[in-house]
Amino acid sequence: MSTLITIKEKLWSDLDVEATLDAPIGRMTWYETGGSAEVLISPKSSNALQLLCKRCYESEIPVRVLGSGANLLVADDGIDGVVIRLNQPAFQETRWNDSQSDTPTRIGAGADLMGLVTESARRGFSGLSQLAGIPASIGGAIRMNAGGTYGDTAQSIHSIEILTMSGEFRTIAATELNFGYRQCAIPAGIIIAAHCNLCASDPIALRAHVKEVFEYKKRTQPMSDRSAGCMFKNPIDPSTGKRESAGKLIDLAGLKGKTSGGAFVSDKHGNFIGLHASGCANDVLALAIDVQQQVFEHSGIQLEREVVIWSQRGAFQ
Ligand SMILES: Cc1cc2nc3c(=O)[nH]c(=O)nc-3n(C[C@H](O)[C@H](O)[C@H](O)COP(=O)(O)OP(=O)(O)OC[C@H]3O[C@@H](n4cnc5c(N)ncnc54)[C@H](O)[C@@H]3O)c2cc1C
């Protein structure tokens, strides 16, 4: 064990956490590729998480949060610092509002979005069905304001609880978060929970809506490829001032099916960069850069990456 790790271990050795050194986090993402994190820590309580964050902050050790890894690519040579995962029961609990009270439903940030979409429809609560088929933790869905044709995450958020990097708990109203297309203005920190306005609704109609949204996704997107969803945000076309489909621009540039090593532009949806089992993170990065350049040459529009990339040197950011 390196001296660096020995020093860092003092950060969590007395805390109620599970820690894995040299953790293969790349393989935990939907790309199933990429390097390791120096340490992956799953805190078992808010108190343990708070103390860990405070200590990392005081020691200037970088902290990152891993959700379900569906919008993330980890560079092949891995990353240093601490990666936190909220996959213990303390961060996955859902407290459903009862129909008599106006209290929003509280959902732990580590909860699985797809499971919640199904469970909320079963219980007869509307507010999440527009997100059917999107792989995410609640924290990741809020951070990215995940969504699509049928709506986004922001529309049911009442407020969120976060832990700032210096270890302070705060509750922030949705109105202060400036949710926009695939973005929001969350201060640096870890989302701990969301309070969602879910309304009583007909479970049969809700289940039909979930099915409709899910089937639309399956029809239009390569859901079984190893990918991180859409690689690029839909850009604003300067000539119209409206968002243009990045997938359409990639298609018009003739890039569907293009490959780089084990990475390929999906034939089904040009904005998905898939990866064969033989490929690596660098193949995806190289292809994404190539696609960006060729779309710019073809349309004059600069694509902005949606997928988050974690790398040692901050390259490709
Ligand atoms: C097959 C497929 C289909 C997809 N379809 C869609 C779609 O239709 N619409 C869409 O918007 N996206 C889609 N995506 C992308 C992805 O599902 C979303 O971006 C999702 O919100 C990512 O959530 P996550 O928990 O996996 O976050 P991760 O990928 O783990 O992390 C993404 C970012 O969020 C941060 N983060 C995660 N948890 C927290 C937390 N608790 N606090 C603070 N920051 C946090 C991470 O640090 C990182 O910066 C798709 C992905 C795949 C693989």
The ligand as a Gaussian input file, in Angstrom:
#p B3LYP/6-31G(d) Opt

LIG

0 1
 C      -28.889000       3.537000     -22.682000
 C      -28.930000       4.935000     -22.117000
 C      -30.003000       5.766000     -22.385000
 C      -30.034000       7.071000     -21.875000
 N      -31.111000       7.868000     -22.160000
 C      -31.157000       9.120000     -21.647000
 C      -32.281000       9.977000     -21.906000
 O      -33.243000       9.607000     -22.551000
 N      -32.259000      11.244000     -21.381000
 C      -31.210000      11.692000     -20.618000
 O      -31.243000      12.853000     -20.157000
 N      -30.137000      10.896000     -20.365000
 C      -30.094000       9.643000     -20.850000
 N      -28.999000       8.854000     -20.607000
 C      -27.897000       9.382000     -19.780000
 C      -28.085000       9.111000     -18.278000
 O      -29.089000       8.134000     -18.093000
 C      -28.478000      10.380000     -17.515000
 O      -27.569000      11.437000     -17.748000
 C      -28.553000      10.135000     -16.016000
 O      -29.060000      11.299000     -15.393000
 C      -27.209000       9.791000     -15.387000
 O      -27.427000       9.485000     -14.017000
 P      -26.362000       8.612000     -13.208000
 O      -26.871000       8.375000     -11.838000
 O      -26.002000       7.413000     -13.988000
 O      -25.147000       9.636000     -13.144000
 P      -23.600000       9.323000     -13.410000
 O      -23.418000       8.953000     -14.838000
 O      -23.082000       8.370000     -12.408000
 O      -22.970000      10.767000     -13.150000
 C      -23.250000      11.839000     -14.030000
 C      -22.848000      13.152000     -13.331000
 O      -23.715000      13.365000     -12.224000
 C      -22.948000      13.508000     -11.031000
 N      -23.698000      12.918000      -9.915000
 C      -24.206000      11.669000      -9.825000
 N      -24.817000      11.495000      -8.625000
 C      -24.680000      12.681000      -7.956000
 C      -25.073000      13.139000      -6.672000
 N      -25.743000      12.375000      -5.801000
 N      -24.745000      14.412000      -6.325000
 C      -24.071000      15.211000      -7.183000
 N      -23.665000      14.842000      -8.398000
 C      -23.968000      13.581000      -8.789000
 C      -21.650000      12.740000     -11.296000
 O      -20.619000      13.196000     -10.436000
 C      -21.428000      13.107000     -12.755000
 O      -20.875000      14.405000     -12.863000
 C      -28.962000       7.541000     -21.089000
 C      -27.870000       6.692000     -20.801000
 C      -27.854000       5.399000     -21.310000
 C      -26.686000       4.511000     -20.977000

